């Protein structure tokens, strides 16, 4: 007999907070892919990169890096939604997101954006994203093992 555990309050908290967090990642992805100059200007200002250089950099990204970026972003959004739906595939979605993030990090670190005067903020932000993604993989696995996710 397969019993489903009671949903702990923290699942809803983690699910909603990470959906907002990952939703911003999806917004960033869409604004970047749409080459929204106003948005990109605000995002690039602290790094010293011009909007034109950022657009050229993204346009020149190899296919594998674009796929990694998409997996990282949309896997995370799907993971948060699946977590809220108490679906065991949240684990898989977060794992896909982690794989996308790792390959995206490889691309960013081996091909830095030209003209970047201060990479500190992007590097710190990347590590924050990495830590959150690792936490989400761990958390979803824990909830699946506890029988909360079906």
C-alpha positions in Angstrom: 0.0 0.0 0.0 1.3 3.4 -1.0 0.7 6.1 1.6 1.2 9.8 1.0 2.7 11.8 3.9 1.0 15.0 5.1 2.4 18.1 3.3 4.6 20.0 5.7 4.2 23.8 5.8 7.8 24.3 4.6 7.0 22.7 1.3 4.6 25.5 0.5 7.1 28.1 1.7 9.9 26.6 -0.3 7.7 26.1 -3.3 6.3 29.6 -3.4 9.6 31.4 -2.6 11.5 29.4 -5.2 8.8 29.9 -7.8 9.3 33.7 -7.3 13.1 33.3 -7.4 13.0 31.0 -10.5 10.4 33.2 -12.0 12.8 36.1 -12.0 15.3 33.8 -13.8 12.7 33.1 -16.4 12.0 36.8 -16.8 15.7 37.5 -17.2 16.0 34.8 -19.8 13.0 36.1 -21.8 14.2 39.8 -21.6 17.7 38.7 -22.6 16.5 36.6 -25.5 14.2 39.4 -26.6 17.2 41.7 -26.4 15.2 44.2 -24.3 17.7 47.1 -24.3 16.2 48.9 -21.3 16.3 45.7 -19.2 19.8 44.8 -20.3 21.1 48.3 -19.6 20.0 47.9 -16.0 21.5 44.5 -15.6 24.8 45.3 -17.3 25.4 48.7 -15.7 27.3 47.3 -12.6 29.5 45.1 -14.8 30.7 47.8 -17.2 29.5 45.9 -20.2 27.5 47.8 -22.8 24.1 46.6 -24.0 25.5 46.2 -27.5 28.4 44.0 -26.2 26.0 42.0 -24.1 23.7 41.4 -27.1 26.6 40.4 -29.3 27.9 38.0 -26.6 24.5 36.3 -26.3 24.1 36.1 -30.1 27.5 34.5 -30.4 26.8 31.8 -27.7 27.2 28.3 -29.0 24.1 26.1 -29.2 25.1 24.0 -26.3 25.4 27.0 -24.1 22.0 28.3 -25.1 20.5 24.8 -24.4 22.3 24.8 -21.0 20.9 28.2 -20.1 17.4 27.2 -21.1 17.6 23.9 -19.1 18.9 25.8 -16.1 16.1 28.4 -16.1 13.1 26.3 -17.2 14.1 23.2 -15.3 14.1 25.4 -12.1 10.7 26.9 -12.9 9.3 23.4 -13.6 10.9 22.1 -10.5 9.2 24.7 -8.3 5.8 24.2 -9.9 6.2 20.4 -9.6 7.2 20.8 -6.0 4.0 22.8 -5.3 2.0 20.1 -7.1 3.8 17.5 -4.9 5.0 15.7 -7.9 8.1 13.5 -7.6 9.4 14.7 -11.0 10.4 17.9 -9.2 13.6 16.1 -8.3 14.3 15.4 -12.0 13.5 19.0 -13.0 15.9 20.4 -10.4 18.6 17.9 -11.5 18.1 19.1 -15.1 18.4 22.7 -13.9 21.6 21.9 -12.1 23.1 20.3 -15.2 22.1 23.3 -17.2 23.6 25.6 -14.6 26.9 23.7 -14.5 27.3 23.8 -18.3 26.2 27.5 -18.3 28.9 28.3 -15.7 31.5 26.5 -17.8 30.6 28.7 -20.8 30.6 31.9 -18.7 33.9 31.2 -17.1 35.7 30.0 -20.2 34.2 32.8 -22.4 33.8 35.9 -20.2 31.8 38.8 -21.5 34.1 41.3 -23.3 34.4 44.7 -21.6 33.5 43.4 -18.1 35.3 45.7 -15.6 34.0 44.1 -12.4 33.1 40.4 -12.5 32.6 40.3 -8.7 28.8 40.6 -8.8 28.2 38.1 -11.5 30.5 35.6 -9.9 28.9 36.0 -6.5 25.4 35.8 -8.0 26.3 32.6 -9.9 27.5 31.0 -6.7 24.2 32.0 -5.0 22.2 30.4 -7.8 24.4 27.3 -7.6 23.8 27.0 -3.8 20.1 27.5 -4.1 19.9 24.9 -6.9 21.9 22.4 -4.8 19.5 23.0 -1.9 16.5 22.5 -4.2 17.8 19.2 -5.5 18.5 18.1 -1.9 15.1 19.3 -0.6 13.1 17.7 -3.4 14.9 14.4 -2.9 14.2 14.6 0.9 10.5 15.3 0.3 10.3 12.4 -2.2 12.0 10.1 0.2 9.5 11.2 3.0 6.6 10.3 0.7 5.4 13.9 0.4 6.0 13.9 -3.4 4.0 11.3 -5.4 
